Every structure is written in structure tokens, then in C-alpha cells.
Amino acid sequence: MTVENPGQPQSAGTQAIIALILGILGLIPCCSLLAPIAWFIGSQELKAIAQGRSSATGEVLAKIGMVLGMLGTLLLVLYLLWVFFMGGMAFLEGRMHR
């Protein structure tokens, strides 16, 4: 016969931890493609928590991972726009001076 300890805290869900880790890594320039994945996983985990399919203890981690994913995605988009427009302008300028 096993007796569960009612005072034992539940651990955060694996998806919440993964969202947090990917969100942190998504802020690093060489790993910026991980940011949208963190955003997605964090939002999916928050939906699972709201529906009761996942432990509520991971809610804060999932929110932080999702916000970091949003921030990393924004930085990625800004970087790509900068490369596209500045790189494209440099290419056109080089073609015009031939």
C-alpha cells in the first residue's frame, strides 16, 4: 500500500522547461531560429495548463519561454529585414557602379 504525500510539490511540465530553454537560446544570435519554436511551445503549454492537461506549476516557466520566444522572433525579423534591405541595397549599388 502506497501513501502519497499531499504536501509534495508537483514539478513543472517538460514542455514549459523546453520553452524556457529555447527562449533563452533564441536570444543568442547563432541560435535565433529557436525563438519562434519557443514561442509556439510556450503557447501550447499555456493552453494545456488552461485545459488542465498539464501541471499549473509550469505556467510561469511557459510564460517566460513564450515571451522570450516573442522577443527573439522580433529580433530575428528585424535582423532579416536589415540584412535584406541593407544587403540588397549594397548589391544594387555595386551593380550600378560597374
Chimera marker file (.cmm) of the C-alpha trace (Angstrom):
<marker_set name="trace">
<marker id="1" x="0.000" y="0.000" z="0.000" r="1" g="1" b="0" radius="0.5"/>
<marker id="2" x="1.440" y="3.351" z="-1.051" r="1" g="1" b="0" radius="0.5"/>
<marker id="3" x="0.539" y="6.632" z="0.537" r="1" g="1" b="0" radius="0.5"/>
<marker id="4" x="1.044" y="9.804" z="-1.459" r="1" g="1" b="0" radius="0.5"/>
<marker id="5" x="2.406" y="12.842" z="0.281" r="1" g="1" b="0" radius="0.5"/>
<marker id="6" x="-0.178" y="15.601" z="-0.233" r="1" g="1" b="0" radius="0.5"/>
<marker id="7" x="2.367" y="18.289" z="0.636" r="1" g="1" b="0" radius="0.5"/>
<marker id="8" x="4.772" y="17.220" z="-2.103" r="1" g="1" b="0" radius="0.5"/>
<marker id="9" x="5.018" y="19.935" z="-4.780" r="1" g="1" b="0" radius="0.5"/>
<marker id="10" x="4.474" y="18.987" z="-8.402" r="1" g="1" b="0" radius="0.5"/>
<marker id="11" x="7.243" y="19.665" z="-10.867" r="1" g="1" b="0" radius="0.5"/>
<marker id="12" x="6.866" y="21.876" z="-13.894" r="1" g="1" b="0" radius="0.5"/>
<marker id="13" x="5.949" y="20.247" z="-17.184" r="1" g="1" b="0" radius="0.5"/>
<marker id="14" x="8.657" y="19.244" z="-19.603" r="1" g="1" b="0" radius="0.5"/>
<marker id="15" x="7.226" y="21.456" z="-22.333" r="1" g="1" b="0" radius="0.5"/>
<marker id="16" x="7.413" y="24.521" z="-20.069" r="1" g="1" b="0" radius="0.5"/>
<marker id="17" x="11.074" y="23.835" z="-19.345" r="1" g="1" b="0" radius="0.5"/>
<marker id="18" x="11.802" y="23.266" z="-23.030" r="1" g="1" b="0" radius="0.5"/>
<marker id="19" x="10.063" y="26.554" z="-23.926" r="1" g="1" b="0" radius="0.5"/>
<marker id="20" x="12.182" y="28.391" z="-21.362" r="1" g="1" b="0" radius="0.5"/>
<marker id="21" x="15.443" y="26.870" z="-22.581" r="1" g="1" b="0" radius="0.5"/>
<marker id="22" x="14.640" y="27.508" z="-26.244" r="1" g="1" b="0" radius="0.5"/>
<marker id="23" x="13.559" y="31.057" z="-25.393" r="1" g="1" b="0" radius="0.5"/>
<marker id="24" x="16.885" y="31.755" z="-23.729" r="1" g="1" b="0" radius="0.5"/>
<marker id="25" x="18.830" y="30.172" z="-26.578" r="1" g="1" b="0" radius="0.5"/>
<marker id="26" x="16.701" y="32.070" z="-29.112" r="1" g="1" b="0" radius="0.5"/>
<marker id="27" x="18.173" y="35.343" z="-27.870" r="1" g="1" b="0" radius="0.5"/>
<marker id="28" x="21.668" y="34.221" z="-28.839" r="1" g="1" b="0" radius="0.5"/>
<marker id="29" x="22.369" y="35.367" z="-32.421" r="1" g="1" b="0" radius="0.5"/>
<marker id="30" x="23.618" y="31.996" z="-33.672" r="1" g="1" b="0" radius="0.5"/>
<marker id="31" x="20.522" y="30.220" z="-32.311" r="1" g="1" b="0" radius="0.5"/>
<marker id="32" x="17.869" y="32.789" z="-33.229" r="1" g="1" b="0" radius="0.5"/>
<marker id="33" x="15.826" y="30.284" z="-35.237" r="1" g="1" b="0" radius="0.5"/>
<marker id="34" x="14.870" y="28.619" z="-31.946" r="1" g="1" b="0" radius="0.5"/>
<marker id="35" x="12.897" y="31.673" z="-30.785" r="1" g="1" b="0" radius="0.5"/>
<marker id="36" x="9.737" y="31.013" z="-32.846" r="1" g="1" b="0" radius="0.5"/>
<marker id="37" x="9.793" y="27.403" z="-31.649" r="1" g="1" b="0" radius="0.5"/>
<marker id="38" x="9.950" y="28.593" z="-28.033" r="1" g="1" b="0" radius="0.5"/>
<marker id="39" x="7.025" y="30.930" z="-28.688" r="1" g="1" b="0" radius="0.5"/>
<marker id="40" x="4.967" y="28.067" z="-30.116" r="1" g="1" b="0" radius="0.5"/>
<marker id="41" x="5.813" y="25.526" z="-27.412" r="1" g="1" b="0" radius="0.5"/>
<marker id="42" x="5.190" y="28.079" z="-24.658" r="1" g="1" b="0" radius="0.5"/>
<marker id="43" x="1.774" y="28.980" z="-26.030" r="1" g="1" b="0" radius="0.5"/>
<marker id="44" x="0.840" y="25.306" z="-26.455" r="1" g="1" b="0" radius="0.5"/>
<marker id="45" x="1.876" y="24.584" z="-22.871" r="1" g="1" b="0" radius="0.5"/>
<marker id="46" x="-0.180" y="27.517" z="-21.582" r="1" g="1" b="0" radius="0.5"/>
<marker id="47" x="-3.207" y="26.137" z="-23.442" r="1" g="1" b="0" radius="0.5"/>
<marker id="48" x="-2.580" y="22.703" z="-21.918" r="1" g="1" b="0" radius="0.5"/>
<marker id="49" x="-2.362" y="24.246" z="-18.444" r="1" g="1" b="0" radius="0.5"/>
<marker id="50" x="-5.609" y="26.173" z="-19.000" r="1" g="1" b="0" radius="0.5"/>
<marker id="51" x="-7.351" y="22.962" z="-20.092" r="1" g="1" b="0" radius="0.5"/>
<marker id="52" x="-5.971" y="21.055" z="-17.095" r="1" g="1" b="0" radius="0.5"/>
<marker id="53" x="-3.864" y="18.646" z="-19.166" r="1" g="1" b="0" radius="0.5"/>
<marker id="54" x="-0.601" y="19.901" z="-17.680" r="1" g="1" b="0" radius="0.5"/>
<marker id="55" x="0.640" y="20.912" z="-14.247" r="1" g="1" b="0" radius="0.5"/>
<marker id="56" x="-0.039" y="24.529" z="-13.270" r="1" g="1" b="0" radius="0.5"/>
<marker id="57" x="3.410" y="24.804" z="-11.676" r="1" g="1" b="0" radius="0.5"/>
<marker id="58" x="4.963" y="25.257" z="-15.132" r="1" g="1" b="0" radius="0.5"/>
<marker id="59" x="2.811" y="28.255" z="-16.009" r="1" g="1" b="0" radius="0.5"/>
<marker id="60" x="5.442" y="30.846" z="-15.107" r="1" g="1" b="0" radius="0.5"/>
<marker id="61" x="8.168" y="28.989" z="-16.997" r="1" g="1" b="0" radius="0.5"/>
<marker id="62" x="5.924" y="28.630" z="-20.048" r="1" g="1" b="0" radius="0.5"/>
<marker id="63" x="5.052" y="32.345" z="-19.966" r="1" g="1" b="0" radius="0.5"/>
<marker id="64" x="8.696" y="33.361" z="-19.666" r="1" g="1" b="0" radius="0.5"/>
<marker id="65" x="9.669" y="30.998" z="-22.501" r="1" g="1" b="0" radius="0.5"/>
<marker id="66" x="6.869" y="32.348" z="-24.676" r="1" g="1" b="0" radius="0.5"/>
<marker id="67" x="7.808" y="35.986" z="-24.020" r="1" g="1" b="0" radius="0.5"/>
<marker id="68" x="11.490" y="35.284" z="-24.691" r="1" g="1" b="0" radius="0.5"/>
<marker id="69" x="10.416" y="33.498" z="-27.877" r="1" g="1" b="0" radius="0.5"/>
<marker id="70" x="8.417" y="36.549" z="-28.936" r="1" g="1" b="0" radius="0.5"/>
<marker id="71" x="11.344" y="38.844" z="-28.225" r="1" g="1" b="0" radius="0.5"/>
<marker id="72" x="13.782" y="36.562" z="-30.059" r="1" g="1" b="0" radius="0.5"/>
<marker id="73" x="11.409" y="36.314" z="-33.021" r="1" g="1" b="0" radius="0.5"/>
<marker id="74" x="11.134" y="40.092" z="-33.178" r="1" g="1" b="0" radius="0.5"/>
<marker id="75" x="14.931" y="40.400" z="-33.130" r="1" g="1" b="0" radius="0.5"/>
<marker id="76" x="15.191" y="37.737" z="-35.840" r="1" g="1" b="0" radius="0.5"/>
<marker id="77" x="12.704" y="39.570" z="-38.067" r="1" g="1" b="0" radius="0.5"/>
<marker id="78" x="14.490" y="42.891" z="-37.554" r="1" g="1" b="0" radius="0.5"/>
<marker id="79" x="17.827" y="41.256" z="-38.357" r="1" g="1" b="0" radius="0.5"/>
<marker id="80" x="16.458" y="39.645" z="-41.513" r="1" g="1" b="0" radius="0.5"/>
<marker id="81" x="14.920" y="42.931" z="-42.641" r="1" g="1" b="0" radius="0.5"/>
<marker id="82" x="18.223" y="44.691" z="-42.025" r="1" g="1" b="0" radius="0.5"/>
<marker id="83" x="20.171" y="42.063" z="-43.965" r="1" g="1" b="0" radius="0.5"/>
<marker id="84" x="17.638" y="42.036" z="-46.792" r="1" g="1" b="0" radius="0.5"/>
<marker id="85" x="17.398" y="45.789" z="-47.248" r="1" g="1" b="0" radius="0.5"/>
<marker id="86" x="20.999" y="46.714" z="-46.466" r="1" g="1" b="0" radius="0.5"/>
<marker id="87" x="22.381" y="43.714" z="-48.319" r="1" g="1" b="0" radius="0.5"/>
<marker id="88" x="20.034" y="44.294" z="-51.230" r="1" g="1" b="0" radius="0.5"/>
<marker id="89" x="20.943" y="47.968" z="-51.403" r="1" g="1" b="0" radius="0.5"/>
<marker id="90" x="24.655" y="47.154" z="-51.302" r="1" g="1" b="0" radius="0.5"/>
<marker id="91" x="24.198" y="44.628" z="-54.107" r="1" g="1" b="0" radius="0.5"/>
<marker id="92" x="22.287" y="47.112" z="-56.269" r="1" g="1" b="0" radius="0.5"/>
<marker id="93" x="24.816" y="49.824" z="-55.598" r="1" g="1" b="0" radius="0.5"/>
<marker id="94" x="27.640" y="47.505" z="-56.613" r="1" g="1" b="0" radius="0.5"/>
<marker id="95" x="25.827" y="46.625" z="-59.842" r="1" g="1" b="0" radius="0.5"/>
<marker id="96" x="25.262" y="50.294" z="-60.695" r="1" g="1" b="0" radius="0.5"/>
<marker id="97" x="28.927" y="51.258" z="-60.342" r="1" g="1" b="0" radius="0.5"/>
<marker id="98" x="30.199" y="48.729" z="-62.886" r="1" g="1" b="0" radius="0.5"/>
<link id1="1" id2="2" r="1" g="1" b="0" radius="0.2"/>
<link id1="2" id2="3" r="1" g="1" b="0" radius="0.2"/>
<link id1="3" id2="4" r="1" g="1" b="0" radius="0.2"/>
<link id1="4" id2="5" r="1" g="1" b="0" radius="0.2"/>
<link id1="5" id2="6" r="1" g="1" b="0" radius="0.2"/>
<link id1="6" id2="7" r="1" g="1" b="0" radius="0.2"/>
<link id1="7" id2="8" r="1" g="1" b="0" radius="0.2"/>
<link id1="8" id2="9" r="1" g="1" b="0" radius="0.2"/>
<link id1="9" id2="10" r="1" g="1" b="0" radius="0.2"/>
<link id1="10" id2="11" r="1" g="1" b="0" radius="0.2"/>
<link id1="11" id2="12" r="1" g="1" b="0" radius="0.2"/>
<link id1="12" id2="13" r="1" g="1" b="0" radius="0.2"/>
<link id1="13" id2="14" r="1" g="1" b="0" radius="0.2"/>
<link id1="14" id2="15" r="1" g="1" b="0" radius="0.2"/>
<link id1="15" id2="16" r="1" g="1" b="0" radius="0.2"/>
<link id1="16" id2="17" r="1" g="1" b="0" radius="0.2"/>
<link id1="17" id2="18" r="1" g="1" b="0" radius="0.2"/>
<link id1="18" id2="19" r="1" g="1" b="0" radius="0.2"/>
<link id1="19" id2="20" r="1" g="1" b="0" radius="0.2"/>
<link id1="20" id2="21" r="1" g="1" b="0" radius="0.2"/>
<link id1="21" id2="22" r="1" g="1" b="0" radius="0.2"/>
<link id1="22" id2="23" r="1" g="1" b="0" radius="0.2"/>
<link id1="23" id2="24" r="1" g="1" b="0" radius="0.2"/>
<link id1="24" id2="25" r="1" g="1" b="0" radius="0.2"/>
<link id1="25" id2="26" r="1" g="1" b="0" radius="0.2"/>
<link id1="26" id2="27" r="1" g="1" b="0" radius="0.2"/>
<link id1="27" id2="28" r="1" g="1" b="0" radius="0.2"/>
<link id1="28" id2="29" r="1" g="1" b="0" radius="0.2"/>
<link id1="29" id2="30" r="1" g="1" b="0" radius="0.2"/>
<link id1="30" id2="31" r="1" g="1" b="0" radius="0.2"/>
<link id1="31" id2="32" r="1" g="1" b="0" radius="0.2"/>
<link id1="32" id2="33" r="1" g="1" b="0" radius="0.2"/>
<link id1="33" id2="34" r="1" g="1" b="0" radius="0.2"/>
<link id1="34" id2="35" r="1" g="1" b="0" radius="0.2"/>
<link id1="35" id2="36" r="1" g="1" b="0" radius="0.2"/>
<link id1="36" id2="37" r="1" g="1" b="0" radius="0.2"/>
<link id1="37" id2="38" r="1" g="1" b="0" radius="0.2"/>
<link id1="38" id2="39" r="1" g="1" b="0" radius="0.2"/>
<link id1="39" id2="40" r="1" g="1" b="0" radius="0.2"/>
<link id1="40" id2="41" r="1" g="1" b="0" radius="0.2"/>
<link id1="41" id2="42" r="1" g="1" b="0" radius="0.2"/>
<link id1="42" id2="43" r="1" g="1" b="0" radius="0.2"/>
<link id1="43" id2="44" r="1" g="1" b="0" radius="0.2"/>
<link id1="44" id2="45" r="1" g="1" b="0" radius="0.2"/>
<link id1="45" id2="46" r="1" g="1" b="0" radius="0.2"/>
<link id1="46" id2="47" r="1" g="1" b="0" radius="0.2"/>
<link id1="47" id2="48" r="1" g="1" b="0" radius="0.2"/>
<link id1="48" id2="49" r="1" g="1" b="0" radius="0.2"/>
<link id1="49" id2="50" r="1" g="1" b="0" radius="0.2"/>
<link id1="50" id2="51" r="1" g="1" b="0" radius="0.2"/>
<link id1="51" id2="52" r="1" g="1" b="0" radius="0.2"/>
<link id1="52" id2="53" r="1" g="1" b="0" radius="0.2"/>
<link id1="53" id2="54" r="1" g="1" b="0" radius="0.2"/>
<link id1="54" id2="55" r="1" g="1" b="0" radius="0.2"/>
<link id1="55" id2="56" r="1" g="1" b="0" radius="0.2"/>
<link id1="56" id2="57" r="1" g="1" b="0" radius="0.2"/>
<link id1="57" id2="58" r="1" g="1" b="0" radius="0.2"/>
<link id1="58" id2="59" r="1" g="1" b="0" radius="0.2"/>
<link id1="59" id2="60" r="1" g="1" b="0" radius="0.2"/>
<link id1="60" id2="61" r="1" g="1" b="0" radius="0.2"/>
<link id1="61" id2="62" r="1" g="1" b="0" radius="0.2"/>
<link id1="62" id2="63" r="1" g="1" b="0" radius="0.2"/>
<link id1="63" id2="64" r="1" g="1" b="0" radius="0.2"/>
<link id1="64" id2="65" r="1" g="1" b="0" radius="0.2"/>
<link id1="65" id2="66" r="1" g="1" b="0" radius="0.2"/>
<link id1="66" id2="67" r="1" g="1" b="0" radius="0.2"/>
<link id1="67" id2="68" r="1" g="1" b="0" radius="0.2"/>
<link id1="68" id2="69" r="1" g="1" b="0" radius="0.2"/>
<link id1="69" id2="70" r="1" g="1" b="0" radius="0.2"/>
<link id1="70" id2="71" r="1" g="1" b="0" radius="0.2"/>
<link id1="71" id2="72" r="1" g="1" b="0" radius="0.2"/>
<link id1="72" id2="73" r="1" g="1" b="0" radius="0.2"/>
<link id1="73" id2="74" r="1" g="1" b="0" radius="0.2"/>
<link id1="74" id2="75" r="1" g="1" b="0" radius="0.2"/>
<link id1="75" id2="76" r="1" g="1" b="0" radius="0.2"/>
<link id1="76" id2="77" r="1" g="1" b="0" radius="0.2"/>
<link id1="77" id2="78" r="1" g="1" b="0" radius="0.2"/>
<link id1="78" id2="79" r="1" g="1" b="0" radius="0.2"/>
<link id1="79" id2="80" r="1" g="1" b="0" radius="0.2"/>
<link id1="80" id2="81" r="1" g="1" b="0" radius="0.2"/>
<link id1="81" id2="82" r="1" g="1" b="0" radius="0.2"/>
<link id1="82" id2="83" r="1" g="1" b="0" radius="0.2"/>
<link id1="83" id2="84" r="1" g="1" b="0" radius="0.2"/>
<link id1="84" id2="85" r="1" g="1" b="0" radius="0.2"/>
<link id1="85" id2="86" r="1" g="1" b="0" radius="0.2"/>
<link id1="86" id2="87" r="1" g="1" b="0" radius="0.2"/>
<link id1="87" id2="88" r="1" g="1" b="0" radius="0.2"/>
<link id1="88" id2="89" r="1" g="1" b="0" radius="0.2"/>
<link id1="89" id2="90" r="1" g="1" b="0" radius="0.2"/>
<link id1="90" id2="91" r="1" g="1" b="0" radius="0.2"/>
<link id1="91" id2="92" r="1" g="1" b="0" radius="0.2"/>
<link id1="92" id2="93" r="1" g="1" b="0" radius="0.2"/>
<link id1="93" id2="94" r="1" g="1" b="0" radius="0.2"/>
<link id1="94" id2="95" r="1" g="1" b="0" radius="0.2"/>
<link id1="95" id2="96" r="1" g="1" b="0" radius="0.2"/>
<link id1="96" id2="97" r="1" g="1" b="0" radius="0.2"/>
<link id1="97" id2="98" r="1" g="1" b="0" radius="0.2"/>
</marker_set>
